[in-house]
């Protein structure tokens, strides 16, 4: 099995997988699966996903402009779960 955070995956795939994982954990606790509060700063998320903070910001902006998510500070709304799942598919298969 490949490491989900390894360099084998693109930044988009890693961030999509992170958001889906967070979404599932929220849902398991009875919270909304599509409205998330990011538990850490973008820099901390970047470190966790093994990428540069600038890359994290660029991917979040790209996902926003592509209509996948809506970001307001640390609040993220998942708008297109199908496409987010498609992005994370390679990691989720591991």
DRENLUM-670323 format. One line per 5 residues: number of its first residue (from 0); their letters; for each residue x, y, z of N, C-alpha, C, O. Coordinates in pm, 1 decimal, padded with zeros to 6 digits. Example, Ala and Ser with C-alpha at 12.3 -4.5 7.8 and 13.67 -1.06 7.14 Angstrom:
# residues 2
0> AS> 01319.0 -00569.0 00780.0 01230.0 -00450.0 00780.0 01320.0 -00330.0 00780.0 01423.6 -00331.9 00846.5 | 01285.0 -00225.0 00708.0 01367.0 -00106.0 00714.0 01290.0 00003.0 00787.0 01340.9 00113.8 00803.9
END
This chain:
# residues 94
0> XXXXX> 00083.9 -00117.7 00000.0 00000.0 00000.0 00000.0 00088.8 00124.5 00000.0 00187.4 00131.5 00073.3 | 00052.8 00222.0 -00082.6 00129.9 00345.7 -00089.3 00083.9 00441.6 00019.7 -00032.8 00441.4 00058.9 | 00176.5 00523.2 00068.0 00145.9 00624.1 00168.1 00060.7 00732.5 00102.8 00099.0 00788.8 00000.3 | -00054.2 00761.5 00162.1 -00147.0 00859.5 00105.5 -00085.0 00997.9 00095.2 -00128.8 01079.1 00013.7 | 00014.9 01025.6 00175.4 00076.0 01157.7 00172.8 00206.5 01160.2 00094.9 00275.3 01262.2 00090.7
5> XXXXX> 00239.9 01048.9 00033.9 00365.7 01039.9 -00039.9 00362.5 01129.7 -00162.7 00256.8 01173.7 -00207.8 | 00479.5 01155.0 -00214.3 00492.3 01239.1 -00331.9 00432.9 01177.9 -00457.6 00431.0 01242.4 -00562.4 | 00384.1 01053.8 -00448.9 00322.9 00989.2 -00564.8 00194.5 01058.9 -00608.4 00149.3 01041.6 -00721.6 | 00136.3 01136.7 -00519.3 00006.8 01198.4 -00546.2 00022.0 01348.7 -00563.4 00109.1 01411.3 -00503.1 | -00064.7 01405.5 -00646.9 -00059.8 01549.4 -00670.2 -00112.9 01624.1 -00547.8 -00179.2 01566.6 -00461.4
10> XXXXX> -00082.3 01751.8 -00543.0 -00131.4 01836.3 -00434.1 -00284.3 01837.8 -00434.2 -00346.4 01836.3 -00327.9 | -00344.7 01840.7 -00552.3 -00490.5 01839.5 -00562.3 -00548.0 01711.9 -00503.0 -00646.7 01715.7 -00429.6 | -00485.9 01599.1 -00535.0 -00533.0 01470.7 -00482.3 -00520.3 01466.1 -00329.6 -00611.7 01421.9 -00260.1 | -00406.9 01511.8 -00279.5 -00384.9 01509.0 -00134.1 -00483.1 01598.6 -00060.6 -00538.2 01559.5 00042.3 | -00505.6 01719.7 -00113.3 -00597.6 01811.1 -00045.7 -00741.1 01760.7 -00055.0 -00816.6 01771.9 00041.6
15> XXXXX> -00779.6 01705.8 -00168.5 -00914.5 01649.5 -00182.5 -00934.7 01535.4 -00083.2 -01039.6 01525.8 -00019.4 | -00835.0 01449.8 -00070.6 -00842.6 01339.2 00023.7 -00852.9 01389.3 00167.5 -00929.4 01335.2 00247.2 | -00776.3 01492.0 00199.9 -00781.9 01552.1 00333.4 -00922.1 01605.5 00363.4 -00976.4 01581.5 00471.2 | -00979.8 01677.7 00267.9 -01114.1 01734.4 00288.0 -01219.0 01623.9 00302.5 -01309.3 01634.7 00385.4 | -01207.4 01518.8 00222.9 -01302.4 01407.4 00234.3 -01288.6 01335.4 00368.0 -01388.3 01297.3 00429.3
20> XXXXX> -01166.3 01317.2 00412.3 -01143.1 01253.0 00542.2 -01204.8 01336.3 00653.7 -01269.9 01283.1 00743.6 | -01183.9 01466.0 00647.1 -01242.1 01555.9 00746.5 -01394.7 01551.8 00739.8 -01462.0 01550.7 00842.8 | -01448.3 01549.6 00618.4 -01592.6 01542.8 00598.5 -01651.6 01417.1 00661.6 -01754.9 01422.6 00728.4 | -01586.0 01306.0 00640.1 -01634.7 01178.3 00696.0 -01630.0 01179.5 00848.0 -01721.8 01130.1 00913.5 | -01523.3 01235.8 00904.5 -01514.4 01243.0 01050.7 -01622.3 01332.8 01108.0 -01679.1 01302.0 01212.8
25> XXXXX> -01652.0 01444.7 01040.2 -01759.0 01532.3 01085.5 -01893.0 01457.2 01081.2 -01971.2 01463.6 01176.0 | -01918.3 01386.8 00971.7 -02044.4 01313.7 00955.9 -02060.1 01206.3 01063.5 -02169.5 01187.0 01116.4 | -01951.8 01136.8 01095.7 -01957.9 01032.2 01198.1 -01993.9 01089.1 01335.5 -02048.3 01018.6 01420.5 | -01963.1 01216.4 01355.9 -01995.0 01281.7 01483.5 -02129.9 01352.8 01480.1 -02167.8 01420.0 01576.0 | -02201.6 01337.9 01370.1 -02334.7 01396.7 01359.9 -02337.9 01539.4 01307.8 -02442.4 01604.3 01310.7
30> XXXXX> -02224.0 01588.9 01260.0 -02218.6 01723.0 01204.4 -02237.1 01717.7 01053.0 -02238.4 01610.0 00993.5 | -02251.1 01833.0 00992.5 -02265.5 01842.8 00848.0 -02140.6 01788.1 00779.3 -02028.0 01817.5 00819.3 | -02162.7 01708.4 00675.6 -02050.5 01651.0 00599.7 -02001.7 01746.3 00491.0 -01896.0 01723.4 00432.3 | -02077.2 01853.1 00463.2 -02035.1 01943.4 00356.7 -02001.0 02084.0 00405.6 -01964.9 02169.8 00325.0 | -02011.7 02108.4 00533.6 -01969.8 02235.7 00593.1 -01866.0 02204.6 00699.5 -01897.4 02149.3 00804.9
35> XXXXX> -01742.1 02240.8 00670.1 -01631.1 02202.2 00756.0 -01563.3 02323.9 00816.6 -01553.8 02429.4 00754.0 | -01516.9 02307.4 00938.3 -01429.2 02405.9 01000.3 -01290.7 02343.9 01001.6 -01268.9 02241.2 01065.8 | -01196.5 02406.1 00930.4 -01061.5 02351.3 00925.0 -00998.2 02357.7 01063.7 -00992.4 02464.6 01124.4 | -00951.0 02244.6 01113.5 -00899.8 02238.6 01250.0 -00759.3 02297.9 01266.6 -00708.5 02307.7 01378.4 | -00697.5 02337.0 01155.8 -00561.3 02390.3 01162.1 -00543.1 02495.8 01054.8 -00624.6 02507.6 00963.3
40> XXXXX> -00437.7 02570.7 01066.3 -00408.7 02674.9 00967.9 -00368.2 02612.2 00834.3 -00339.0 02492.8 00826.6 | -00367.0 02693.7 00731.1 -00324.8 02644.3 00598.9 -00179.2 02598.1 00601.3 -00142.7 02502.5 00533.0 | -00097.6 02665.8 00679.1 00042.5 02624.9 00691.5 00052.2 02488.0 00757.3 00131.1 02404.1 00713.8 | -00027.1 02464.4 00861.5 -00027.2 02334.2 00928.0 -00081.1 02225.1 00835.9 -00030.2 02113.0 00835.8 | -00183.9 02257.5 00757.8 -00237.8 02161.2 00661.4 -00129.8 02127.6 00558.7 -00109.8 02011.1 00524.3
45> XXXXX> -00060.6 02230.2 00510.4 00047.5 02208.6 00412.8 00154.5 02117.2 00470.5 00199.3 02023.9 00403.8 | 00195.4 02143.3 00593.0 00296.3 02057.9 00656.8 00245.3 01915.0 00669.9 00319.1 01820.2 00642.9 | 00121.2 01898.9 00710.7 00061.8 01766.5 00726.6 00058.5 01690.8 00593.5 00083.5 01570.4 00588.8 | 00027.2 01763.6 00485.4 00016.5 01702.7 00352.9 00149.2 01700.6 00277.2 00155.3 01657.9 00161.9 | 00254.6 01746.9 00342.9 00388.4 01749.7 00285.2 00396.7 01831.5 00156.2 00445.7 01785.1 00053.3
50> XXXXX> 00347.2 01953.8 00165.8 00359.0 02045.6 00053.6 00376.8 02187.2 00106.1 00356.6 02212.6 00224.8 | 00414.0 02278.0 00019.7 00438.5 02415.9 00058.6 00305.9 02486.6 00089.3 00203.8 02457.4 00027.0 | 00308.0 02579.1 00185.1 00186.1 02655.4 00216.2 00128.9 02726.6 00093.6 00007.3 02736.3 00077.4 | 00218.1 02776.2 00007.5 00171.5 02844.4 -00114.4 00095.2 02748.5 -00204.6 -00002.7 02786.8 -00268.6 | 00140.0 02625.2 -00209.3 00072.0 02523.7 -00290.6 -00067.0 02496.9 -00235.2 -00163.4 02485.6 -00310.8
55> XXXXX> -00077.2 02486.6 -00103.5 -00207.2 02465.0 -00039.5 -00302.2 02577.9 -00075.4 -00417.3 02553.5 -00111.8 | -00254.7 02701.0 -00065.5 -00339.0 02816.0 -00098.9 -00380.5 02814.7 -00245.3 -00495.5 02843.9 -00277.9 | -00285.5 02780.5 -00334.8 -00318.1 02774.6 -00478.0 -00422.2 02667.3 -00507.6 -00514.2 02689.5 -00586.4 | -00407.8 02551.1 -00444.6 -00503.9 02442.6 -00468.9 -00641.8 02482.1 -00414.9 -00743.0 02457.4 -00480.5 | -00646.5 02541.9 -00298.1 -00775.6 02587.1 -00244.0 -00840.0 02689.7 -00337.2 -00960.5 02684.7 -00361.7
60> XXXXX> -00759.9 02782.1 -00389.0 -00813.4 02882.1 -00483.4 -00863.7 02814.8 -00611.1 -00970.5 02849.1 -00662.0 | -00786.8 02719.4 -00662.2 -00827.2 02649.6 -00784.8 -00956.1 02571.1 -00761.6 -01045.9 02572.9 -00845.8 | -00965.6 02502.2 -00648.0 -01088.1 02427.7 -00616.5 -01207.1 02522.2 -00603.2 -01319.3 02487.9 -00640.6 | -01181.6 02640.7 -00549.9 -01288.3 02740.9 -00537.8 -01331.4 02789.9 -00675.3 -01450.8 02796.1 -00704.7 | -01234.9 02824.6 -00759.4 -01270.4 02875.9 -00892.5 -01332.2 02767.9 -00980.6 -01407.4 02798.9 -01072.9
65> XXXXX> -01301.0 02641.0 -00952.9 -01361.2 02529.7 -01027.6 -01498.3 02490.0 -00973.6 -01563.1 02400.6 -01027.9 | -01542.2 02556.0 -00867.3 -01674.7 02528.3 -00811.9 -01682.2 02405.0 -00723.6 -01791.5 02355.4 -00696.0 | -01567.0 02354.3 -00678.5 -01567.2 02236.4 -00592.2 -01594.9 02272.3 -00446.8 -01663.2 02198.7 -00375.5 | -01541.0 02386.2 -00403.4 -01554.6 02428.3 -00264.8 -01579.3 02578.1 -00257.4 -01561.9 02650.4 -00355.5 | -01619.5 02622.7 -00140.8 -01631.7 02764.8 -00109.3 -01557.6 02784.3 00022.3 -01586.1 02714.9 00119.9
70> XXXXX> -01463.5 02877.2 00026.2 -01379.9 02897.0 00144.6 -01403.8 03035.8 00201.4 -01406.6 03134.8 00128.3 | -01421.1 03041.6 00333.2 -01431.7 03167.5 00405.2 -01349.4 03152.0 00532.5 -01397.1 03098.6 00632.6 | -01224.4 03199.7 00527.1 -01128.4 03182.6 00636.7 -01107.1 03033.7 00662.2 -01052.5 02964.0 00576.6 | -01149.2 02983.9 00778.3 -01131.1 02840.8 00807.5 -01257.6 02759.7 00781.6 -01261.0 02639.7 00808.9 | -01358.6 02822.7 00730.8 -01482.4 02752.4 00697.3 -01478.0 02710.9 00550.5 -01452.9 02792.9 00462.1
75> XXXXX> -01502.6 02582.9 00526.2 -01502.4 02530.2 00389.4 -01634.3 02458.5 00364.9 -01677.5 02374.9 00444.3 | -01696.5 02492.9 00254.7 -01818.5 02423.4 00212.8 -01784.3 02339.6 00090.5 -01730.7 02390.2 -00008.1 | -01815.7 02211.6 00098.1 -01791.4 02120.7 -00014.8 -01912.1 02128.6 -00108.0 -02022.3 02087.9 -00071.1 | -01891.1 02180.7 -00227.7 -02000.8 02205.2 -00321.1 -02021.9 02093.2 -00422.4 -02133.8 02073.1 -00469.6 | -01916.8 02020.7 -00456.0 -01926.2 01917.0 -00558.5 -01853.4 01791.4 -00511.0 -01738.5 01766.3 -00547.5
80> XXXXX> -01923.4 01713.3 -00428.7 -01863.2 01594.2 -00368.6 -01819.9 01491.9 -00473.9 -01720.7 01421.7 -00454.2 | -01891.8 01483.0 -00583.7 -01857.2 01386.4 -00688.6 -01719.4 01418.6 -00744.7 -01634.6 01330.0 -00755.4 | -01696.8 01542.9 -00780.2 -01567.1 01581.1 -00838.2 -01455.1 01575.9 -00734.3 -01341.2 01543.7 -00768.3 | -01485.5 01606.9 -00609.2 -01384.0 01596.5 -00503.6 -01346.2 01449.9 -00485.3 -01228.3 01417.3 -00471.5 | -01445.9 01361.7 -00485.0 -01418.8 01218.6 -00476.6 -01335.8 01170.9 -00595.3 -01244.9 01089.5 -00578.8
85> XXXXX> -01366.5 01220.9 -00714.0 -01289.6 01184.3 -00832.7 -01142.8 01222.4 -00817.1 -01053.2 01145.9 -00852.9 | -01119.5 01343.5 -00762.5 -00982.4 01388.6 -00740.7 -00906.7 01299.0 -00643.4 -00788.3 01271.0 -00662.3 | -00975.1 01254.9 -00540.6 -00911.4 01175.8 -00433.9 -00912.2 01025.9 -00462.6 -00859.6 00947.9 -00383.1 | -00969.2 00985.7 -00571.6 -00987.8 00842.4 -00601.1 -00859.4 00761.1 -00590.0 -00861.3 00651.7 -00533.5 | -00748.8 00811.1 -00642.0 -00622.6 00737.4 -00637.6 -00575.0 00711.8 -00496.5 -00523.7 00603.8 -00467.3
90> XXXX> -00590.7 00807.8 -00409.4 -00549.9 00791.6 -00270.2 -00646.1 00700.2 -00197.3 -00604.2 00616.3 -00117.6 | -00773.6 00715.6 -00223.8 -00875.3 00636.8 -00152.2 -00865.9 00488.6 -00185.1 -00909.6 00405.2 -00105.8 | -00809.0 00454.1 -00301.5 -00793.3 00312.5 -00339.0 -00685.2 00243.9 -00257.6 -00683.7 00121.2 -00247.4 | -00594.2 00321.9 -00199.3 -00481.5 00263.1 -00123.5 -00530.0 00194.4 00001.8 -00449.7 00139.7 00077.3
END
